[in-house]
Amino acid sequence: MTGSARRLAQYRRKRDFTRTPEPRARRGASRGPLRFVVQKHRATALHYDFRLEARGTLRSWAVPKGPSLDPRRRRLAMEVEDHPIEYAGFEGVIPAGEYGGGTVMIWDEGTYTPLDDVDPARALDAGELRFVLAGRKLRGGWTLVRTGGRTWLLMKRRDRHASDVDITVAKPRSVRSRRLLAGIARDEGGDAAKAATGDP
């Protein structure tokens, strides 16, 4: 079993792929620049799933309040199981009763570059990664740092992309489909009323 397959074992155990439209892991690392995705997820509670490609998987954190462009506002980020690279393209509805049941939006996506010429997987294993995002909504320098166990902080670095604008309110729509959560739920057979509680 490869390293990425071992890291994805928990992802597979938690899901019934005969019920959920979430992707199985079928390939390893993507070619070209490292990818990131932020998925807005209305499950039991609204949160944002922040994912960075590293050694053939998407390392993943649940960010309850979503990313902030303000360097003064540190965001709690709870590490969750790795997801397959294919998950970066998932937007739709996870059925009720399944793990993470609810509506998922591709809120932002793009590429990222680690600073300090480091292997991002090794830096994350050590507990801190500094990186530059090139997304549609999130750009510039960022830091992820572990504060203990599964608990991390996601922080915007001070640069020309920093702002006190609440980007989650200013730009609530999917970068892929331009839909709000309620629209995704309605189109994909989910609970539009519940999903709408995550829209501004």
SVG drawing of the C-alpha trace seen along z (x, -y; Angstrom):
<svg xmlns="http://www.w3.org/2000/svg" viewBox="-37 -46 51 48">
<polyline fill="none" stroke="black" stroke-width="0.4" points="0.0,0.0 1.4,-3.4 1.7,-6.3 -1.2,-8.1 -3.4,-5.0 -2.6,-4.6 -3.5,-8.3 -6.9,-7.8 -7.9,-4.7 -9.9,-6.7 -11.7,-8.6 -12.8,-5.3 -13.9,-3.8 -16.2,-6.7 -18.1,-6.6 -20.6,-4.3 -19.8,-4.9 -23.0,-3.1 -24.9,-6.1 -22.6,-9.1 -21.6,-10.9 -18.2,-11.8 -15.3,-10.5 -13.3,-7.4 -9.5,-7.8 -8.4,-6.7 -5.2,-8.5 -2.2,-9.8 -0.6,-13.2 -1.7,-15.6 0.8,-16.9 1.9,-20.5 1.4,-23.1 0.1,-22.1 -3.7,-22.6 -5.8,-24.0 -9.6,-24.1 -11.9,-25.6 -15.3,-23.9 -18.2,-25.7 -20.0,-22.8 -23.5,-23.1 -23.6,-19.8 -24.7,-19.8 -23.1,-23.2 -21.8,-25.5 -18.0,-25.4 -15.4,-25.8 -13.1,-22.8 -9.6,-24.1 -7.6,-21.5 -4.0,-21.5 -2.5,-19.0 0.5,-17.2 2.1,-13.9 -0.9,-12.6 -3.7,-13.6 -5.6,-16.7 -4.6,-17.5 -7.8,-18.9 -9.0,-21.2 -12.5,-22.3 -12.5,-26.1 -15.8,-27.0 -15.8,-30.7 -14.1,-30.5 -10.8,-32.1 -10.2,-35.7 -8.2,-38.2 -7.5,-40.2 -4.1,-39.2 -5.4,-40.1 -8.1,-37.4 -6.7,-34.0 -9.1,-31.2 -9.4,-27.9 -8.8,-25.0 -9.5,-21.5 -7.6,-18.9 -9.7,-16.1 -8.9,-13.0 -7.0,-13.4 -9.2,-13.5 -8.4,-12.2 -7.2,-14.7 -10.4,-14.1 -12.3,-15.7 -11.1,-19.1 -13.7,-18.9 -16.7,-17.8 -19.7,-20.1 -23.0,-18.7 -25.1,-17.0 -23.9,-14.3 -27.1,-12.4 -28.6,-12.8 -27.4,-10.0 -24.0,-9.8 -20.8,-11.1 -20.8,-14.9 -24.3,-14.8 -25.3,-18.2 -24.4,-20.6 -20.9,-21.2 -19.8,-24.2 -16.5,-24.8 -16.1,-28.3 -12.5,-28.9 -9.8,-27.0 -6.4,-27.5 -2.8,-26.7 -0.4,-27.3 3.4,-27.5 5.2,-26.6 7.6,-29.3 11.1,-28.5 11.5,-25.8 10.0,-23.1 8.2,-19.8 4.6,-20.8 3.8,-17.3 7.0,-17.3 6.3,-20.9 2.7,-20.0 3.9,-16.9 6.2,-19.2 3.3,-21.5 3.8,-24.7 3.5,-25.6 3.9,-29.0 2.6,-29.3 1.2,-31.6 -2.2,-31.1 -3.2,-31.9 -7.0,-31.5 -10.0,-33.3 -10.8,-34.7 -7.8,-33.9 -4.4,-35.2 -1.1,-36.1 0.7,-34.7 -0.8,-32.5 0.3,-30.3 -1.1,-27.1 0.3,-26.3 -0.6,-23.4 -1.4,-24.5 -2.0,-21.0 -3.4,-17.7 -5.8,-18.3 -6.1,-22.0 -4.5,-24.4 -4.7,-28.2 -5.1,-29.5 -3.7,-33.0 -3.4,-35.6 0.0,-37.2 0.4,-40.9 0.7,-41.7 -1.1,-43.6 -3.9,-41.0 -4.7,-41.5 -8.0,-43.3 -10.6,-43.8 -13.4,-42.9 -15.2,-39.7 -14.6,-37.7 -17.1,-35.0 -19.9,-37.6 -18.6,-39.6 -18.2,-36.6 -20.6,-33.8 -21.0,-32.0 -19.3,-29.0 -16.3,-29.8 -17.3,-26.8 -21.1,-27.2 -21.8,-30.7 -24.6,-29.0 -25.3,-29.7 -25.6,-26.7 -29.5,-26.7 -29.2,-26.6 -26.8,-23.6 -29.1,-21.8 -32.1,-22.5 -30.4,-21.4 -28.9,-18.2 -31.9,-17.0 -30.8,-18.2 -32.5,-20.2 -32.6,-23.7 -34.1,-25.3 -31.3,-24.0 -28.6,-24.9 -30.0,-28.4 -29.1,-29.0 -25.4,-29.0 -26.1,-31.7 -25.8,-35.5"/>
</svg>
